[in-house]
Amino acid sequence: MNSRSLPLWRQILNDMCKKRGTRTVAAELGYGRSSVCLAKNGKYPGGTSKIEARVLEVYSGDDGVFFCPAMDKTVLPDECREFAARPMPTSSPFAMRKWRKCQECHHRKSLKGENNA
């Protein structure tokens, strides 16, 4: 798998490990060196949503990319606004759980504040 086909968070993680070293990156993320090494190589045995969110939080920079817990993926602010603007779903309990998670998310609240400014 080449680096272009990797998810954005893994590309960022790989780049930062090359620049700063795995031990330093692990310390900055608050994870163990072995966990970071496994995650960057795509061999982490558990779910990676928490480490993905942490990588994006620490290293995403000014592009505004972050992990959306409701969509369970990396999104841009525009995608977040579009997802958050949907009406409340009434036909699916699963969709309702995602909608509620979105309504409580701190990213949504901070983006809503940007629109009003």
C-alpha positions as CSV (number, residue, x, y, z in Angstrom):
1,M,0.0,0.0,0.0
2,N,1.6,3.3,-1.0
3,S,1.3,6.4,1.2
4,R,-1.3,8.0,-1.1
5,S,-3.8,5.3,-0.4
6,L,-3.3,5.5,3.3
7,P,-5.9,7.4,5.4
8,L,-4.9,11.0,6.1
9,W,-4.2,10.3,9.8
10,R,-1.8,7.5,9.0
11,Q,0.0,9.7,6.4
12,I,0.4,12.4,9.0
13,L,1.6,9.8,11.6
14,N,4.1,8.3,9.2
15,D,5.4,11.8,8.3
16,M,5.8,12.9,11.9
17,C,7.5,9.6,12.9
18,K,10.0,10.1,10.0
19,K,10.7,13.8,11.1
20,R,10.7,13.4,14.8
21,G,11.1,9.7,15.6
22,T,8.5,7.3,16.9
23,R,9.4,7.7,20.5
24,T,9.0,11.5,20.4
25,V,5.7,11.2,18.5
26,A,4.4,8.6,21.0
27,A,5.2,11.0,23.9
28,E,3.4,13.9,22.1
29,L,0.3,11.8,21.5
30,G,0.3,10.2,24.9
31,Y,0.5,6.7,23.6
32,G,3.2,4.0,24.0
33,R,5.9,3.7,21.4
34,S,4.7,0.2,20.4
35,S,1.1,1.4,20.0
36,V,2.2,4.2,17.7
37,C,4.5,1.8,15.7
38,L,1.7,-0.7,15.2
39,A,-0.8,2.0,14.2
40,K,1.5,3.6,11.7
41,N,2.1,0.2,10.1
42,G,-1.6,-0.7,10.0
43,K,-1.2,-3.6,12.4
44,Y,-2.8,-2.1,15.5
45,P,-5.0,-4.9,16.9
46,G,-7.8,-2.8,18.3
47,G,-9.9,0.0,16.9
48,T,-8.0,3.1,15.8
49,S,-10.6,5.8,16.1
50,K,-9.1,7.2,19.4
51,I,-5.5,7.3,18.1
52,E,-6.8,8.7,14.8
53,A,-8.6,11.5,16.7
54,R,-5.5,12.2,18.7
55,V,-3.1,12.4,15.7
56,L,-5.5,14.8,14.0
57,E,-5.9,16.9,17.1
58,V,-2.1,17.2,17.7
59,Y,-0.8,17.4,14.1
60,S,-3.6,18.5,11.7
61,G,-2.5,22.2,11.6
62,D,-4.6,24.9,10.1
63,D,-6.5,22.9,7.5
64,G,-9.2,22.1,10.0
65,V,-9.3,18.3,9.5
66,F,-10.6,16.4,12.5
67,F,-12.1,13.0,13.4
68,C,-15.9,13.0,13.5
69,P,-17.3,10.6,16.1
70,A,-20.8,10.6,14.5
71,M,-19.6,9.7,11.0
72,D,-16.7,7.7,12.4
73,K,-14.2,9.2,9.9
74,T,-11.9,12.1,9.2
75,V,-13.8,15.2,7.9
76,L,-13.3,18.8,6.9
77,P,-15.3,21.6,8.5
78,D,-17.7,21.8,5.5
79,E,-18.5,18.1,5.8
80,C,-19.2,18.6,9.5
81,R,-21.5,21.5,8.9
82,E,-23.4,19.6,6.2
83,F,-23.8,16.5,8.3
84,A,-24.9,18.6,11.4
85,A,-27.5,20.5,9.4
86,R,-29.5,17.4,8.6
87,P,-32.9,17.1,10.2
88,M,-33.5,14.7,13.1
89,P,-33.9,11.2,11.7
90,T,-37.1,9.4,12.9
91,S,-37.0,6.1,11.0
92,S,-33.8,4.5,12.3
93,P,-32.5,4.1,15.8
94,F,-29.0,3.8,14.5
95,A,-29.3,7.1,12.5
96,M,-30.8,8.7,15.6
97,R,-27.8,7.7,17.8
98,K,-25.4,9.2,15.2
99,W,-27.5,12.4,15.0
100,R,-27.5,12.8,18.8
101,K,-23.7,12.2,18.9
102,C,-23.3,14.9,16.3
103,Q,-25.5,17.3,18.2
104,E,-23.4,16.9,21.3
105,C,-20.0,17.1,19.6
106,H,-17.6,20.0,20.5
107,H,-16.6,20.3,16.8
108,R,-20.1,21.1,15.8
109,K,-20.5,23.7,18.5
110,S,-17.2,25.4,17.6
111,L,-18.1,25.5,13.9
112,K,-21.5,26.9,14.7
113,G,-19.8,29.7,16.5
114,E,-17.6,30.4,13.4
115,N,-20.7,30.9,11.3
116,N,-22.2,33.4,13.6
117,A,-19.0,35.5,13.8
